[in-house]
Amino acid sequence: MAAKIVLTLVLSLLVYAVSGANPNACTGSAQQCRLQRLRTVEPTRRLDSEGGRTELWEESEEEFQCAGVAAFRHTMQPNSLSLPNFHPAPMLVYIEQGEGLLGLTYPGCAETYESQTSQELSRRRSSQMAQLQGERSIRSDQHQRIHRIRRGDILAIPAGVVHWSYNDGNEELVVFAVVDLNNHDNQLDRRFKAFFLAGGEPRQEHMEGDRERMRQRRSRQQRVGFQNLFSGFSEELLAEAYNIPVNIARRLQEDDSQRGIIVRCQEEMRRMIRPDEDREEGQRWLNGLEEAGCTTRIRYNLDTQRESDFVSRQGGRVNIVNRHKLPILRFMDMSAEKGHLFPNAMYTPHWSMTDNRVVYVLRGEARVQIVDDNGNNVFDERVKRGDVFVIPQFFAVTSKAGNEGFEYVTIKTSGQPMKSPLAGYTSVIRAMPIDVLANAYQMSLRDAQNLKHSRGHQSFLLSSSRSAS
């Protein structure tokens, strides 16, 4: 018996040692970041739905393989609904344009919002009595909290949480999202997946030529697909599970892929309790569990200037949302940053110590350079609105805004991001002794001193050299 116990302990220690030596043993294959050249990445697919379109940057791109992420952009027309779905990995969503509603459904949380529209019904008493009775029978509804979303918001959506969005504004709602496939919450195969509870991906109906048909068939086999999750169950089991007639269960299963994954609503959805109404009509019953999970904040507006982390009158401003500003991010281990560089200003050369980054250009343009561990310039491009590029962890990067300035949002794979600047008063150069600089770069002590103090009190955001202090 003792020998068996000893053998068990030895085997356990061996397994622990092997998994410790290979941190990717339980999190998928190692990331491939040996890139000869980085580039701006275009969407690889576009899905047209009746209520909008979806553009996807899939993980098969080398840059996204390196960062372990995937990305997509929804463009939703007014009065359109992004159908309920969930992802096996956490994601951050940035609202680029418009406003709307977002619903997240947490398992085990109470339906604490009850819609009561007696006033609305009383205004309709002039209509026929039968119609009024029918309205009354469906007007009382309970649901979980709904969030108002606006331009500049960053939204944290945990893995496995069902979410939907609705454009109740007068303009298109544009959202950009990054999914962290290498996150510890994702135990699948690190491919981009989405599980939809309704709808489906529009089919490709017209194919010309055998060669083209074979190519598209292979492409469909390799790429991600979006189809109704219920369609895989038998209608009899669904009818029994919900205790509903079979014909209603069949409606759950219908794969109306011609509508797509963003559908146009027949009429405006006014029965829901909106965020600006919940104080008057909604009730929230809290206990210890719900205070920790069900009522957790998932939204932070990156346009809030008074909470900017770096501000320069000559350089611009940067606003970072991390696990301190949005506590849910400590469980998702992700964060975001929005920056606005003034015309001709620079973001100091620096590297990230904690994360890979996906940068999405919002407005203006900038020249961006990225350097790898061998001192190779792997990225030197003038980026503009709509461009997406990846900055791998520890790769040094700098950017200089154009004449119209530069605005961007960055999604990061760490809940507590940390940068190490190369220029400015908080930089590694400023922190070194002058003698070390003089000998390292073979320069005079005076030149080394000028190198240390050339930027005065400027930090991450550097003014144009013509106005640098």
ZINORMO-V36545 format. One record per residue. N is the residue number from 0. RES is the residue in one small letter. SS is DSSP state (helix for helix, strand for strand, loop for the rest). D_FIRST is the distance of its C-alpha to the first C-alpha in whole Angstrom. Layout:
BEGIN
N	RES	SS	D_FIRST
N	RES	SS	D_FIRST
END
This chain:
BEGIN
0	m	loop	0
1	a	helix	4
2	a	helix	5
3	k	helix	5
4	i	helix	6
5	v	helix	9
6	l	helix	10
7	t	helix	11
8	l	helix	13
9	v	helix	14
10	l	helix	15
11	s	helix	17
12	l	helix	19
13	l	helix	20
14	v	helix	21
15	y	helix	23
16	a	helix	24
17	v	helix	26
18	s	helix	27
19	g	helix	29
20	a	helix	30
21	n	loop	32
22	p	loop	33
23	n	loop	35
24	a	loop	31
25	c	loop	31
26	t	loop	35
27	g	loop	37
28	s	loop	38
29	a	loop	40
30	q	loop	43
31	q	loop	46
32	c	loop	49
33	r	loop	50
34	l	loop	53
35	q	loop	57
36	r	loop	59
37	l	loop	58
38	r	loop	61
39	t	loop	62
40	v	loop	60
41	e	loop	62
42	p	loop	61
43	t	loop	59
44	r	strand	60
45	r	strand	62
46	l	strand	62
47	d	strand	65
48	s	strand	65
49	e	loop	68
50	g	loop	67
51	g	strand	67
52	r	strand	65
53	t	strand	61
54	e	strand	61
55	l	strand	57
56	w	strand	56
57	e	loop	53
58	e	loop	50
59	s	loop	51
60	e	loop	54
61	e	helix	52
62	e	helix	53
63	f	helix	51
64	q	helix	48
65	c	helix	48
66	a	helix	48
67	g	loop	46
68	v	strand	48
69	a	strand	51
70	a	strand	54
71	f	strand	57
72	r	strand	60
73	h	strand	61
74	t	strand	65
75	m	strand	66
76	q	loop	69
77	p	loop	71
78	n	loop	70
79	s	strand	67
80	l	strand	63
81	s	strand	60
82	l	strand	58
83	p	strand	54
84	n	strand	51
85	f	strand	48
86	h	loop	47
87	p	loop	43
88	a	loop	44
89	p	loop	45
90	m	strand	49
91	l	strand	52
92	v	strand	55
93	y	strand	59
94	i	strand	62
95	e	strand	65
96	q	strand	68
97	g	loop	68
98	e	strand	67
99	g	strand	65
100	l	strand	62
101	l	strand	58
102	g	strand	56
103	l	strand	52
104	t	strand	50
105	y	loop	47
106	p	loop	45
107	g	loop	44
108	c	loop	48
109	a	loop	51
110	e	loop	54
111	t	loop	56
112	y	strand	59
113	e	strand	61
114	s	strand	65
115	q	loop	68
116	t	loop	71
117	s	helix	73
118	q	helix	76
119	e	helix	76
120	l	helix	76
121	s	helix	79
122	r	helix	81
123	r	loop	80
124	r	loop	82
125	s	loop	85
126	s	loop	83
127	q	loop	83
128	m	helix	81
129	a	helix	79
130	q	helix	78
131	l	helix	77
132	q	helix	75
133	g	helix	73
134	e	helix	72
135	r	helix	71
136	s	helix	69
137	i	helix	67
138	r	helix	68
139	s	loop	65
140	d	strand	62
141	q	strand	59
142	h	strand	57
143	q	loop	55
144	r	loop	56
145	i	strand	59
146	h	strand	59
147	r	strand	63
148	i	strand	62
149	r	strand	65
150	r	loop	66
151	g	loop	64
152	d	strand	61
153	i	strand	57
154	l	strand	55
155	a	strand	51
156	i	strand	49
157	p	loop	46
158	a	loop	44
159	g	loop	44
160	v	loop	46
161	v	strand	49
162	h	strand	53
163	w	strand	56
164	s	strand	60
165	y	strand	63
166	n	loop	66
167	d	loop	69
168	g	loop	71
169	n	loop	74
170	e	loop	73
171	e	loop	70
172	l	strand	67
173	v	strand	65
174	v	strand	61
175	f	strand	59
176	a	strand	55
177	v	strand	52
178	v	strand	49
179	d	strand	46
180	l	loop	44
181	n	loop	41
182	n	loop	41
183	h	loop	37
184	d	loop	38
185	n	loop	39
186	q	loop	36
187	l	loop	38
188	d	loop	40
189	r	loop	42
190	r	loop	45
191	f	loop	48
192	k	loop	47
193	a	loop	49
194	f	strand	48
195	f	strand	52
196	l	loop	52
197	a	loop	56
198	g	loop	58
199	g	strand	57
200	e	loop	58
201	p	loop	62
202	r	loop	62
203	q	loop	64
204	e	loop	67
205	h	loop	69
206	m	loop	68
207	e	loop	70
208	g	loop	70
209	d	helix	67
210	r	helix	66
211	e	helix	66
212	r	helix	64
213	m	helix	61
214	r	helix	61
215	q	helix	60
216	r	helix	58
217	r	helix	56
218	s	helix	56
219	r	helix	55
220	q	helix	52
221	q	helix	51
222	r	loop	52
223	v	loop	51
224	g	loop	53
225	f	loop	54
226	q	strand	54
227	n	strand	53
228	l	helix	50
229	f	helix	51
230	s	helix	52
231	g	helix	49
232	f	loop	48
233	s	loop	50
234	e	helix	53
235	e	helix	52
236	l	helix	49
237	l	helix	51
238	a	helix	53
239	e	helix	51
240	a	helix	49
241	y	helix	52
242	n	loop	54
243	i	loop	57
244	p	loop	59
245	v	helix	58
246	n	helix	61
247	i	helix	60
248	a	helix	56
249	r	helix	58
250	r	helix	60
251	l	helix	56
252	q	helix	56
253	e	loop	59
254	d	loop	59
255	d	loop	62
256	s	loop	61
257	q	loop	65
258	r	loop	65
259	g	loop	62
260	i	loop	59
261	i	strand	62
262	v	strand	65
263	r	strand	68
264	c	loop	68
265	q	loop	71
266	e	loop	72
267	e	loop	71
268	m	loop	68
269	r	loop	69
270	r	loop	67
271	m	loop	64
272	i	loop	64
273	r	loop	65
274	p	loop	63
275	d	loop	67
276	e	loop	67
277	d	helix	64
278	r	helix	65
279	e	helix	68
280	e	helix	66
281	g	loop	62
282	q	loop	60
283	r	loop	56
284	w	loop	54
285	l	loop	52
286	n	loop	48
287	g	helix	45
288	l	helix	44
289	e	helix	47
290	e	helix	48
291	a	helix	46
292	g	loop	46
293	c	loop	48
294	t	loop	51
295	t	loop	50
296	r	loop	53
297	i	loop	53
298	r	strand	56
299	y	strand	58
300	n	strand	61
301	l	loop	62
302	d	loop	65
303	t	loop	65
304	q	helix	67
305	r	helix	67
306	e	helix	63
307	s	loop	63
308	d	loop	61
309	f	strand	63
310	v	strand	67
311	s	strand	70
312	r	loop	74
313	q	loop	74
314	g	loop	71
315	g	strand	70
316	r	strand	67
317	v	strand	63
318	n	strand	61
319	i	strand	57
320	v	strand	55
321	n	loop	51
322	r	loop	49
323	h	loop	51
324	k	loop	54
325	l	loop	52
326	p	loop	48
327	i	loop	47
328	l	helix	47
329	r	helix	44
330	f	helix	42
331	m	helix	44
332	d	loop	44
333	m	loop	47
334	s	strand	51
335	a	strand	54
336	e	strand	58
337	k	strand	61
338	g	strand	64
339	h	strand	68
340	l	strand	69
341	f	loop	73
342	p	loop	75
343	n	loop	75
344	a	loop	72
345	m	strand	69
346	y	strand	65
347	t	strand	64
348	p	strand	62
349	h	strand	58
350	w	strand	55
351	s	strand	52
352	m	loop	49
353	t	loop	47
354	d	loop	48
355	n	loop	49
356	r	strand	53
357	v	strand	55
358	v	strand	58
359	y	strand	61
360	v	strand	65
361	l	strand	67
362	r	strand	70
363	g	strand	72
364	e	strand	71
365	a	strand	69
366	r	strand	69
367	v	strand	65
368	q	strand	64
369	i	strand	60
370	v	strand	59
371	d	loop	55
372	d	loop	53
373	n	loop	55
374	g	loop	59
375	n	loop	60
376	n	strand	62
377	v	strand	60
378	f	strand	62
379	d	strand	65
380	e	strand	67
381	r	strand	69
382	v	strand	67
383	k	strand	69
384	r	loop	69
385	g	loop	66
386	d	loop	64
387	v	strand	61
388	f	strand	59
389	v	strand	55
390	i	strand	55
391	p	loop	51
392	q	loop	49
393	f	loop	51
394	f	loop	54
395	a	strand	57
396	v	strand	60
397	t	strand	63
398	s	strand	66
399	k	strand	69
400	a	strand	71
401	g	strand	74
402	n	strand	78
403	e	strand	76
404	g	strand	73
405	f	strand	70
406	e	strand	67
407	y	strand	64
408	v	strand	60
409	t	strand	57
410	i	strand	54
411	k	strand	51
412	t	loop	47
413	s	loop	46
414	g	loop	47
415	q	loop	48
416	p	loop	50
417	m	loop	51
418	k	strand	54
419	s	strand	55
420	p	strand	59
421	l	loop	60
422	a	loop	64
423	g	loop	65
424	y	loop	65
425	t	loop	61
426	s	loop	60
427	v	helix	58
428	i	helix	62
429	r	helix	63
430	a	helix	60
431	m	loop	60
432	p	loop	63
433	i	helix	66
434	d	helix	66
435	v	helix	62
436	l	helix	64
437	a	helix	67
438	n	helix	65
439	a	helix	63
440	y	helix	66
441	q	loop	69
442	m	loop	71
443	s	loop	73
444	l	helix	72
445	r	helix	74
446	d	helix	73
447	a	helix	70
448	q	helix	71
449	n	helix	73
450	l	helix	69
451	k	helix	67
452	h	helix	70
453	s	loop	72
454	r	loop	70
455	g	loop	71
456	h	loop	69
457	q	loop	68
458	s	loop	65
459	f	loop	63
460	l	strand	66
461	l	strand	69
462	s	loop	73
463	s	loop	75
464	s	loop	76
465	r	loop	79
466	s	loop	79
467	a	loop	76
468	s	loop	76
END
